[in-house]
Amino acid sequence: MTSWRLVRLFAGTFILLSLALGIPGSPLFVSPWWLAFTAFVGLNLLQSALTQWCPLEIILRKLGVQKGC
């Protein structure tokens, strides 16, 4: 799997998990503050789309994951 596919996989997983933990109607609800993590992931995705710089991709590349689009 390429680095960009893994970035999308991580982002989608973190967004769904933080929504499940932050929405009061969810059976996994912990605190509405988990929605701040959802916003953080969304802002990071927006920032990486505009600047072509993604911290997670840098980490993945250092771990030896192949670069990809």
mmCIF file of the N, C-alpha and C atoms, coordinates in Angstrom:
data_MODEL
# 
_entry.id   MODEL 
# 
loop_
_atom_site.group_PDB 
_atom_site.id 
_atom_site.type_symbol 
_atom_site.label_atom_id 
_atom_site.label_alt_id 
_atom_site.label_comp_id 
_atom_site.label_asym_id 
_atom_site.label_entity_id 
_atom_site.label_seq_id 
_atom_site.pdbx_PDB_ins_code 
_atom_site.Cartn_x 
_atom_site.Cartn_y 
_atom_site.Cartn_z 
_atom_site.occupancy 
_atom_site.B_iso_or_equiv 
_atom_site.pdbx_formal_charge 
_atom_site.auth_seq_id 
_atom_site.auth_comp_id 
_atom_site.auth_asym_id 
_atom_site.auth_atom_id 
_atom_site.pdbx_PDB_model_num 
ATOM 1   N N  . MET A 1 1  ? 0.856   -1.174 0.000  1.00 0.00 ? 1  MET A N  1 
ATOM 2   C CA . MET A 1 1  ? 0.000   0.000  0.000  1.00 0.00 ? 1  MET A CA 1 
ATOM 3   C C  . MET A 1 1  ? 0.901   1.235  0.000  1.00 0.00 ? 1  MET A C  1 
ATOM 4   N N  . THR A 1 2  ? 0.508   2.237  -0.762 1.00 0.00 ? 2  THR A N  1 
ATOM 5   C CA . THR A 1 2  ? 1.317   3.454  -0.846 1.00 0.00 ? 2  THR A CA 1 
ATOM 6   C C  . THR A 1 2  ? 0.992   4.392  0.311  1.00 0.00 ? 2  THR A C  1 
ATOM 7   N N  . SER A 1 3  ? 1.867   5.386  0.488  1.00 0.00 ? 3  SER A N  1 
ATOM 8   C CA . SER A 1 3  ? 1.720   6.311  1.624  1.00 0.00 ? 3  SER A CA 1 
ATOM 9   C C  . SER A 1 3  ? 0.405   7.081  1.576  1.00 0.00 ? 3  SER A C  1 
ATOM 10  N N  . TRP A 1 4  ? -0.017  7.512  0.383  1.00 0.00 ? 4  TRP A N  1 
ATOM 11  C CA . TRP A 1 4  ? -1.254  8.292  0.313  1.00 0.00 ? 4  TRP A CA 1 
ATOM 12  C C  . TRP A 1 4  ? -2.491  7.456  0.596  1.00 0.00 ? 4  TRP A C  1 
ATOM 13  N N  . ARG A 1 5  ? -2.446  6.193  0.208  1.00 0.00 ? 5  ARG A N  1 
ATOM 14  C CA . ARG A 1 5  ? -3.578  5.308  0.538  1.00 0.00 ? 5  ARG A CA 1 
ATOM 15  C C  . ARG A 1 5  ? -3.649  5.090  2.036  1.00 0.00 ? 5  ARG A C  1 
ATOM 16  N N  . LEU A 1 6  ? -2.488  4.958  2.673  1.00 0.00 ? 6  LEU A N  1 
ATOM 17  C CA . LEU A 1 6  ? -2.465  4.791  4.129  1.00 0.00 ? 6  LEU A CA 1 
ATOM 18  C C  . LEU A 1 6  ? -2.924  6.062  4.842  1.00 0.00 ? 6  LEU A C  1 
ATOM 19  N N  . VAL A 1 7  ? -2.543  7.227  4.316  1.00 0.00 ? 7  VAL A N  1 
ATOM 20  C CA . VAL A 1 7  ? -3.003  8.494  4.905  1.00 0.00 ? 7  VAL A CA 1 
ATOM 21  C C  . VAL A 1 7  ? -4.520  8.562  4.869  1.00 0.00 ? 7  VAL A C  1 
ATOM 22  N N  . ARG A 1 8  ? -5.099  8.208  3.737  1.00 0.00 ? 8  ARG A N  1 
ATOM 23  C CA . ARG A 1 8  ? -6.571  8.217  3.620  1.00 0.00 ? 8  ARG A CA 1 
ATOM 24  C C  . ARG A 1 8  ? -7.215  7.196  4.545  1.00 0.00 ? 8  ARG A C  1 
ATOM 25  N N  . LEU A 1 9  ? -6.587  6.031  4.660  1.00 0.00 ? 9  LEU A N  1 
ATOM 26  C CA . LEU A 1 9  ? -7.096  4.992  5.551  1.00 0.00 ? 9  LEU A CA 1 
ATOM 27  C C  . LEU A 1 9  ? -7.069  5.458  7.010  1.00 0.00 ? 9  LEU A C  1 
ATOM 28  N N  . PHE A 1 10 ? -5.946  6.033  7.441  1.00 0.00 ? 10 PHE A N  1 
ATOM 29  C CA . PHE A 1 10 ? -5.833  6.541  8.802  1.00 0.00 ? 10 PHE A CA 1 
ATOM 30  C C  . PHE A 1 10 ? -6.845  7.657  9.053  1.00 0.00 ? 10 PHE A C  1 
ATOM 31  N N  . ALA A 1 11 ? -6.951  8.609  8.116  1.00 0.00 ? 11 ALA A N  1 
ATOM 32  C CA . ALA A 1 11 ? -7.867  9.736  8.293  1.00 0.00 ? 11 ALA A CA 1 
ATOM 33  C C  . ALA A 1 11 ? -9.308  9.267  8.408  1.00 0.00 ? 11 ALA A C  1 
ATOM 34  N N  . GLY A 1 12 ? -9.725  8.395  7.522  1.00 0.00 ? 12 GLY A N  1 
ATOM 35  C CA . GLY A 1 12 ? -11.096 7.881  7.572  1.00 0.00 ? 12 GLY A CA 1 
ATOM 36  C C  . GLY A 1 12 ? -11.378 7.128  8.852  1.00 0.00 ? 12 GLY A C  1 
ATOM 37  N N  . THR A 1 13 ? -10.424 6.304  9.279  1.00 0.00 ? 13 THR A N  1 
ATOM 38  C CA . THR A 1 13 ? -10.588 5.547  10.522 1.00 0.00 ? 13 THR A CA 1 
ATOM 39  C C  . THR A 1 13 ? -10.694 6.466  11.725 1.00 0.00 ? 13 THR A C  1 
ATOM 40  N N  . PHE A 1 14 ? -9.786  7.458  11.799 1.00 0.00 ? 14 PHE A N  1 
ATOM 41  C CA . PHE A 1 14 ? -9.810  8.380  12.936 1.00 0.00 ? 14 PHE A CA 1 
ATOM 42  C C  . PHE A 1 14 ? -11.070 9.235  12.960 1.00 0.00 ? 14 PHE A C  1 
ATOM 43  N N  . ILE A 1 15 ? -11.545 9.651  11.799 1.00 0.00 ? 15 ILE A N  1 
ATOM 44  C CA . ILE A 1 15 ? -12.772 10.448 11.754 1.00 0.00 ? 15 ILE A CA 1 
ATOM 45  C C  . ILE A 1 15 ? -13.966 9.626  12.231 1.00 0.00 ? 15 ILE A C  1 
ATOM 46  N N  . LEU A 1 16 ? -14.107 8.413  11.717 1.00 0.00 ? 16 LEU A N  1 
ATOM 47  C CA . LEU A 1 16 ? -15.234 7.573  12.137 1.00 0.00 ? 16 LEU A CA 1 
ATOM 48  C C  . LEU A 1 16 ? -15.158 7.215  13.619 1.00 0.00 ? 16 LEU A C  1 
ATOM 49  N N  . LEU A 1 17 ? -13.965 6.903  14.108 1.00 0.00 ? 17 LEU A N  1 
ATOM 50  C CA . LEU A 1 17 ? -13.804 6.569  15.519 1.00 0.00 ? 17 LEU A CA 1 
ATOM 51  C C  . LEU A 1 17 ? -14.109 7.762  16.419 1.00 0.00 ? 17 LEU A C  1 
ATOM 52  N N  . SER A 1 18 ? -13.593 8.937  16.062 1.00 0.00 ? 18 SER A N  1 
ATOM 53  C CA . SER A 1 18 ? -13.845 10.102 16.907 1.00 0.00 ? 18 SER A CA 1 
ATOM 54  C C  . SER A 1 18 ? -15.310 10.536 16.859 1.00 0.00 ? 18 SER A C  1 
ATOM 55  N N  . LEU A 1 19 ? -15.982 10.329 15.727 1.00 0.00 ? 19 LEU A N  1 
ATOM 56  C CA . LEU A 1 19 ? -17.419 10.603 15.675 1.00 0.00 ? 19 LEU A CA 1 
ATOM 57  C C  . LEU A 1 19 ? -18.185 9.636  16.570 1.00 0.00 ? 19 LEU A C  1 
ATOM 58  N N  . ALA A 1 20 ? -17.796 8.361  16.523 1.00 0.00 ? 20 ALA A N  1 
ATOM 59  C CA . ALA A 1 20 ? -18.461 7.366  17.373 1.00 0.00 ? 20 ALA A CA 1 
ATOM 60  C C  . ALA A 1 20 ? -18.265 7.677  18.856 1.00 0.00 ? 20 ALA A C  1 
ATOM 61  N N  . LEU A 1 21 ? -17.114 8.231  19.216 1.00 0.00 ? 21 LEU A N  1 
ATOM 62  C CA . LEU A 1 21 ? -16.835 8.548  20.614 1.00 0.00 ? 21 LEU A CA 1 
ATOM 63  C C  . LEU A 1 21 ? -17.379 9.919  21.033 1.00 0.00 ? 21 LEU A C  1 
ATOM 64  N N  . GLY A 1 22 ? -17.720 10.779 20.051 1.00 0.00 ? 22 GLY A N  1 
ATOM 65  C CA . GLY A 1 22 ? -18.113 12.140 20.382 1.00 0.00 ? 22 GLY A CA 1 
ATOM 66  C C  . GLY A 1 22 ? -19.570 12.496 20.190 1.00 0.00 ? 22 GLY A C  1 
ATOM 67  N N  . ILE A 1 23 ? -20.341 11.661 19.506 1.00 0.00 ? 23 ILE A N  1 
ATOM 68  C CA . ILE A 1 23 ? -21.751 11.973 19.270 1.00 0.00 ? 23 ILE A CA 1 
ATOM 69  C C  . ILE A 1 23 ? -22.590 11.340 20.381 1.00 0.00 ? 23 ILE A C  1 
ATOM 70  N N  . PRO A 1 24 ? -23.370 12.147 21.101 1.00 0.00 ? 24 PRO A N  1 
ATOM 71  C CA . PRO A 1 24 ? -24.128 11.633 22.252 1.00 0.00 ? 24 PRO A CA 1 
ATOM 72  C C  . PRO A 1 24 ? -25.034 10.441 21.961 1.00 0.00 ? 24 PRO A C  1 
ATOM 73  N N  . GLY A 1 25 ? -25.563 10.292 20.782 1.00 0.00 ? 25 GLY A N  1 
ATOM 74  C CA . GLY A 1 25 ? -26.452 9.181  20.479 1.00 0.00 ? 25 GLY A CA 1 
ATOM 75  C C  . GLY A 1 25 ? -25.730 7.865  20.210 1.00 0.00 ? 25 GLY A C  1 
ATOM 76  N N  . SER A 1 26 ? -24.416 7.912  20.120 1.00 0.00 ? 26 SER A N  1 
ATOM 77  C CA . SER A 1 26 ? -23.636 6.718  19.807 1.00 0.00 ? 26 SER A CA 1 
ATOM 78  C C  . SER A 1 26 ? -23.523 5.789  21.018 1.00 0.00 ? 26 SER A C  1 
ATOM 79  N N  . PRO A 1 27 ? -23.549 4.484  20.799 1.00 0.00 ? 27 PRO A N  1 
ATOM 80  C CA . PRO A 1 27 ? -23.362 3.550  21.922 1.00 0.00 ? 27 PRO A CA 1 
ATOM 81  C C  . PRO A 1 27 ? -21.938 3.588  22.481 1.00 0.00 ? 27 PRO A C  1 
ATOM 82  N N  . LEU A 1 28 ? -21.003 4.183  21.744 1.00 0.00 ? 28 LEU A N  1 
ATOM 83  C CA . LEU A 1 28 ? -19.614 4.294  22.198 1.00 0.00 ? 28 LEU A CA 1 
ATOM 84  C C  . LEU A 1 28 ? -19.290 5.667  22.778 1.00 0.00 ? 28 LEU A C  1 
ATOM 85  N N  . PHE A 1 29 ? -20.324 6.499  22.958 1.00 0.00 ? 29 PHE A N  1 
ATOM 86  C CA . PHE A 1 29 ? -20.120 7.884  23.408 1.00 0.00 ? 29 PHE A CA 1 
ATOM 87  C C  . PHE A 1 29 ? -19.276 7.963  24.673 1.00 0.00 ? 29 PHE A C  1 
ATOM 88  N N  . VAL A 1 30 ? -18.281 8.859  24.638 1.00 0.00 ? 30 VAL A N  1 
ATOM 89  C CA . VAL A 1 30 ? -17.427 9.123  25.796 1.00 0.00 ? 30 VAL A CA 1 
ATOM 90  C C  . VAL A 1 30 ? -17.541 10.589 26.195 1.00 0.00 ? 30 VAL A C  1 
ATOM 91  N N  . SER A 1 31 ? -17.289 11.492 25.229 1.00 0.00 ? 31 SER A N  1 
ATOM 92  C CA . SER A 1 31 ? -17.302 12.921 25.500 1.00 0.00 ? 31 SER A CA 1 
ATOM 93  C C  . SER A 1 31 ? -17.461 13.675 24.183 1.00 0.00 ? 31 SER A C  1 
ATOM 94  N N  . PRO A 1 32 ? -18.175 14.811 24.212 1.00 0.00 ? 32 PRO A N  1 
ATOM 95  C CA . PRO A 1 32 ? -18.284 15.592 22.976 1.00 0.00 ? 32 PRO A CA 1 
ATOM 96  C C  . PRO A 1 32 ? -16.949 16.203 22.550 1.00 0.00 ? 32 PRO A C  1 
ATOM 97  N N  . TRP A 1 33 ? -15.968 16.197 23.426 1.00 0.00 ? 33 TRP A N  1 
ATOM 98  C CA . TRP A 1 33 ? -14.648 16.732 23.085 1.00 0.00 ? 33 TRP A CA 1 
ATOM 99  C C  . TRP A 1 33 ? -13.953 15.898 22.019 1.00 0.00 ? 33 TRP A C  1 
ATOM 100 N N  . TRP A 1 34 ? -14.403 14.672 21.775 1.00 0.00 ? 34 TRP A N  1 
ATOM 101 C CA . TRP A 1 34 ? -13.833 13.865 20.704 1.00 0.00 ? 34 TRP A CA 1 
ATOM 102 C C  . TRP A 1 34 ? -14.098 14.504 19.341 1.00 0.00 ? 34 TRP A C  1 
ATOM 103 N N  . LEU A 1 35 ? -15.115 15.340 19.252 1.00 0.00 ? 35 LEU A N  1 
ATOM 104 C CA . LEU A 1 35 ? -15.396 16.021 17.984 1.00 0.00 ? 35 LEU A CA 1 
ATOM 105 C C  . LEU A 1 35 ? -14.292 17.004 17.622 1.00 0.00 ? 35 LEU A C  1 
ATOM 106 N N  . ALA A 1 36 ? -13.551 17.480 18.623 1.00 0.00 ? 36 ALA A N  1 
ATOM 107 C CA . ALA A 1 36 ? -12.400 18.342 18.344 1.00 0.00 ? 36 ALA A CA 1 
ATOM 108 C C  . ALA A 1 36 ? -11.333 17.568 17.575 1.00 0.00 ? 36 ALA A C  1 
ATOM 109 N N  . PHE A 1 37 ? -11.201 16.280 17.881 1.00 0.00 ? 37 PHE A N  1 
ATOM 110 C CA . PHE A 1 37 ? -10.245 15.451 17.140 1.00 0.00 ? 37 PHE A CA 1 
ATOM 111 C C  . PHE A 1 37 ? -10.702 15.276 15.697 1.00 0.00 ? 37 PHE A C  1 
ATOM 112 N N  . THR A 1 38 ? -12.004 15.144 15.493 1.00 0.00 ? 38 THR A N  1 
ATOM 113 C CA . THR A 1 38 ? -12.542 15.072 14.138 1.00 0.00 ? 38 THR A CA 1 
ATOM 114 C C  . THR A 1 38 ? -12.181 16.328 13.360 1.00 0.00 ? 38 THR A C  1 
ATOM 115 N N  . ALA A 1 39 ? -12.352 17.487 13.999 1.00 0.00 ? 39 ALA A N  1 
ATOM 116 C CA . ALA A 1 39 ? -12.010 18.760 13.363 1.00 0.00 ? 39 ALA A CA 1 
ATOM 117 C C  . ALA A 1 39 ? -10.511 18.841 13.064 1.00 0.00 ? 39 ALA A C  1 
ATOM 118 N N  . PHE A 1 40 ? -9.681  18.345 13.974 1.00 0.00 ? 40 PHE A N  1 
ATOM 119 C CA . PHE A 1 40 ? -8.229  18.364 13.771 1.00 0.00 ? 40 PHE A CA 1 
ATOM 120 C C  . PHE A 1 40 ? -7.847  17.539 12.545 1.00 0.00 ? 40 PHE A C  1 
ATOM 121 N N  . VAL A 1 41 ? -8.411  16.359 12.403 1.00 0.00 ? 41 VAL A N  1 
ATOM 122 C CA . VAL A 1 41 ? -8.107  15.510 11.252 1.00 0.00 ? 41 VAL A CA 1 
ATOM 123 C C  . VAL A 1 41 ? -8.581  16.186 9.970  1.00 0.00 ? 41 VAL A C  1 
ATOM 124 N N  . GLY A 1 42 ? -9.783  16.760 9.989  1.00 0.00 ? 42 GLY A N  1 
ATOM 125 C CA . GLY A 1 42 ? -10.300 17.452 8.817  1.00 0.00 ? 42 GLY A CA 1 
ATOM 126 C C  . GLY A 1 42 ? -9.445  18.641 8.419  1.00 0.00 ? 42 GLY A C  1 
ATOM 127 N N  . LEU A 1 43 ? -9.000  19.419 9.401  1.00 0.00 ? 43 LEU A N  1 
ATOM 128 C CA . LEU A 1 43 ? -8.132  20.564 9.112  1.00 0.00 ? 43 LEU A CA 1 
ATOM 129 C C  . LEU A 1 43 ? -6.789  20.107 8.564  1.00 0.00 ? 43 LEU A C  1 
ATOM 130 N N  . ASN A 1 44 ? -6.266  19.012 9.092  1.00 0.00 ? 44 ASN A N  1 
ATOM 131 C CA . ASN A 1 44 ? -5.002  18.497 8.589  1.00 0.00 ? 44 ASN A CA 1 
ATOM 132 C C  . ASN A 1 44 ? -5.141  18.026 7.146  1.00 0.00 ? 44 ASN A C  1 
ATOM 133 N N  . LEU A 1 45 ? -6.262  17.383 6.811  1.00 0.00 ? 45 LEU A N  1 
ATOM 134 C CA . LEU A 1 45 ? -6.499  16.976 5.421  1.00 0.00 ? 45 LEU A CA 1 
ATOM 135 C C  . LEU A 1 45 ? -6.595  18.197 4.501  1.00 0.00 ? 45 LEU A C  1 
ATOM 136 N N  . LEU A 1 46 ? -7.290  19.224 4.946  1.00 0.00 ? 46 LEU A N  1 
ATOM 137 C CA . LEU A 1 46 ? -7.406  20.455 4.158  1.00 0.00 ? 46 LEU A CA 1 
ATOM 138 C C  . LEU A 1 46 ? -6.039  21.100 3.961  1.00 0.00 ? 46 LEU A C  1 
ATOM 139 N N  . GLN A 1 47 ? -5.286  21.200 5.040  1.00 0.00 ? 47 GLN A N  1 
ATOM 140 C CA . GLN A 1 47 ? -3.953  21.797 4.980  1.00 0.00 ? 47 GLN A CA 1 
ATOM 141 C C  . GLN A 1 47 ? -3.052  21.022 4.029  1.00 0.00 ? 47 GLN A C  1 
ATOM 142 N N  . SER A 1 48 ? -3.096  19.687 4.085  1.00 0.00 ? 48 SER A N  1 
ATOM 143 C CA . SER A 1 48 ? -2.220  18.900 3.226  1.00 0.00 ? 48 SER A CA 1 
ATOM 144 C C  . SER A 1 48 ? -2.627  19.008 1.752  1.00 0.00 ? 48 SER A C  1 
ATOM 145 N N  . ALA A 1 49 ? -3.909  19.189 1.488  1.00 0.00 ? 49 ALA A N  1 
ATOM 146 C CA . ALA A 1 49 ? -4.366  19.362 0.104  1.00 0.00 ? 49 ALA A CA 1 
ATOM 147 C C  . ALA A 1 49 ? -3.872  20.689 -0.476 1.00 0.00 ? 49 ALA A C  1 
ATOM 148 N N  . LEU A 1 50 ? -3.805  21.708 0.363  1.00 0.00 ? 50 LEU A N  1 
ATOM 149 C CA . LEU A 1 50 ? -3.390  23.035 -0.111 1.00 0.00 ? 50 LEU A CA 1 
ATOM 150 C C  . LEU A 1 50 ? -1.878  23.204 -0.169 1.00 0.00 ? 50 LEU A C  1 
ATOM 151 N N  . THR A 1 51 ? -1.145  22.554 0.727  1.00 0.00 ? 51 THR A N  1 
ATOM 152 C CA . THR A 1 51 ? 0.301   22.786 0.827  1.00 0.00 ? 51 THR A CA 1 
ATOM 153 C C  . THR A 1 51 ? 1.146   21.623 0.314  1.00 0.00 ? 51 THR A C  1 
ATOM 154 N N  . GLN A 1 52 ? 0.521   20.469 0.045  1.00 0.00 ? 52 GLN A N  1 
ATOM 155 C CA . GLN A 1 52 ? 1.248   19.265 -0.375 1.00 0.00 ? 52 GLN A CA 1 
ATOM 156 C C  . GLN A 1 52 ? 2.234   18.794 0.696  1.00 0.00 ? 52 GLN A C  1 
ATOM 157 N N  . TRP A 1 53 ? 1.942   19.071 1.971  1.00 0.00 ? 53 TRP A N  1 
ATOM 158 C CA . TRP A 1 53 ? 2.784   18.665 3.089  1.00 0.00 ? 53 TRP A CA 1 
ATOM 159 C C  . TRP A 1 53 ? 1.913   17.967 4.127  1.00 0.00 ? 53 TRP A C  1 
ATOM 160 N N  . CYS A 1 54 ? 2.246   16.721 4.435  1.00 0.00 ? 54 CYS A N  1 
ATOM 161 C CA . CYS A 1 54 ? 1.460   15.939 5.373  1.00 0.00 ? 54 CYS A CA 1 
ATOM 162 C C  . CYS A 1 54 ? 2.391   15.262 6.378  1.00 0.00 ? 54 CYS A C  1 
ATOM 163 N N  . PRO A 1 55 ? 2.249   15.589 7.670  1.00 0.00 ? 55 PRO A N  1 
ATOM 164 C CA . PRO A 1 55 ? 3.124   14.985 8.685  1.00 0.00 ? 55 PRO A CA 1 
ATOM 165 C C  . PRO A 1 55 ? 3.038   13.456 8.722  1.00 0.00 ? 55 PRO A C  1 
ATOM 166 N N  . LEU A 1 56 ? 1.842   12.887 8.557  1.00 0.00 ? 56 LEU A N  1 
ATOM 167 C CA . LEU A 1 56 ? 1.710   11.438 8.586  1.00 0.00 ? 56 LEU A CA 1 
ATOM 168 C C  . LEU A 1 56 ? 2.459   10.795 7.419  1.00 0.00 ? 56 LEU A C  1 
ATOM 169 N N  . GLU A 1 57 ? 2.423   11.423 6.259  1.00 0.00 ? 57 GLU A N  1 
ATOM 170 C CA . GLU A 1 57 ? 3.153   10.861 5.127  1.00 0.00 ? 57 GLU A CA 1 
ATOM 171 C C  . GLU A 1 57 ? 4.651   10.867 5.392  1.00 0.00 ? 57 GLU A C  1 
ATOM 172 N N  . ILE A 1 58 ? 5.155   11.899 6.031  1.00 0.00 ? 58 ILE A N  1 
ATOM 173 C CA . ILE A 1 58 ? 6.576   11.959 6.375  1.00 0.00 ? 58 ILE A CA 1 
ATOM 174 C C  . ILE A 1 58 ? 6.938   10.807 7.309  1.00 0.00 ? 58 ILE A C  1 
ATOM 175 N N  . ILE A 1 59 ? 6.099   10.556 8.295  1.00 0.00 ? 59 ILE A N  1 
ATOM 176 C CA . ILE A 1 59 ? 6.341   9.451  9.232  1.00 0.00 ? 59 ILE A CA 1 
ATOM 177 C C  . ILE A 1 59 ? 6.307   8.114  8.499  1.00 0.00 ? 59 ILE A C  1 
ATOM 178 N N  . LEU A 1 60 ? 5.312   7.937  7.642  1.00 0.00 ? 60 LEU A N  1 
ATOM 179 C CA . LEU A 1 60 ? 5.190   6.685  6.903  1.00 0.00 ? 60 LEU A CA 1 
ATOM 180 C C  . LEU A 1 60 ? 6.388   6.471  5.982  1.00 0.00 ? 60 LEU A C  1 
ATOM 181 N N  . ARG A 1 61 ? 6.849   7.521  5.330  1.00 0.00 ? 61 ARG A N  1 
ATOM 182 C CA . ARG A 1 61 ? 8.016   7.403  4.443  1.00 0.00 ? 61 ARG A CA 1 
ATOM 183 C C  . ARG A 1 61 ? 9.255   7.005  5.224  1.00 0.00 ? 61 ARG A C  1 
ATOM 184 N N  . LYS A 1 62 ? 9.421   7.549  6.442  1.00 0.00 ? 62 LYS A N  1 
ATOM 185 C CA . LYS A 1 62 ? 10.573  7.180  7.282  1.00 0.00 ? 62 LYS A CA 1 
ATOM 186 C C  . LYS A 1 62 ? 10.487  5.728  7.735  1.00 0.00 ? 62 LYS A C  1 
ATOM 187 N N  . LEU A 1 63 ? 9.265   5.191  7.793  1.00 0.00 ? 63 LEU A N  1 
ATOM 188 C CA . LEU A 1 63 ? 9.073   3.799  8.160  1.00 0.00 ? 63 LEU A CA 1 
ATOM 189 C C  . LEU A 1 63 ? 9.230   2.858  6.957  1.00 0.00 ? 63 LEU A C  1 
ATOM 190 N N  . GLY A 1 64 ? 9.499   3.453  5.787  1.00 0.00 ? 64 GLY A N  1 
ATOM 191 C CA . GLY A 1 64 ? 9.773   2.646  4.620  1.00 0.00 ? 64 GLY A CA 1 
ATOM 192 C C  . GLY A 1 64 ? 8.603   2.397  3.690  1.00 0.00 ? 64 GLY A C  1 
ATOM 193 N N  . VAL A 1 65 ? 7.500   3.089  3.895  1.00 0.00 ? 65 VAL A N  1 
ATOM 194 C CA . VAL A 1 65 ? 6.335   2.913  3.026  1.00 0.00 ? 65 VAL A CA 1 
ATOM 195 C C  . VAL A 1 65 ? 6.590   3.613  1.692  1.00 0.00 ? 65 VAL A C  1 
ATOM 196 N N  . GLN A 1 66 ? 6.195   2.955  0.618  1.00 0.00 ? 66 GLN A N  1 
ATOM 197 C CA . GLN A 1 66 ? 6.401   3.486  -0.723 1.00 0.00 ? 66 GLN A CA 1 
ATOM 198 C C  . GLN A 1 66 ? 5.560   4.737  -0.954 1.00 0.00 ? 66 GLN A C  1 
ATOM 199 N N  . LYS A 1 67 ? 6.174   5.752  -1.568 1.00 0.00 ? 67 LYS A N  1 
ATOM 200 C CA . LYS A 1 67 ? 5.448   6.979  -1.898 1.00 0.00 ? 67 LYS A CA 1 
ATOM 201 C C  . LYS A 1 67 ? 4.458   6.689  -3.011 1.00 0.00 ? 67 LYS A C  1 
ATOM 202 N N  . GLY A 1 68 ? 3.318   7.343  -2.975 1.00 0.00 ? 68 GLY A N  1 
ATOM 203 C CA . GLY A 1 68 ? 2.325   7.138  -4.027 1.00 0.00 ? 68 GLY A CA 1 
ATOM 204 C C  . GLY A 1 68 ? 1.256   8.194  -4.003 1.00 0.00 ? 68 GLY A C  1 
ATOM 205 N N  . CYS A 1 69 ? 0.490   8.260  -5.076 1.00 0.00 ? 69 CYS A N  1 
ATOM 206 C CA . CYS A 1 69 ? -0.583  9.240  -5.190 1.00 0.00 ? 69 CYS A CA 1 
ATOM 207 C C  . CYS A 1 69 ? -1.915  8.655  -4.848 1.00 0.00 ? 69 CYS A C  1 
# 
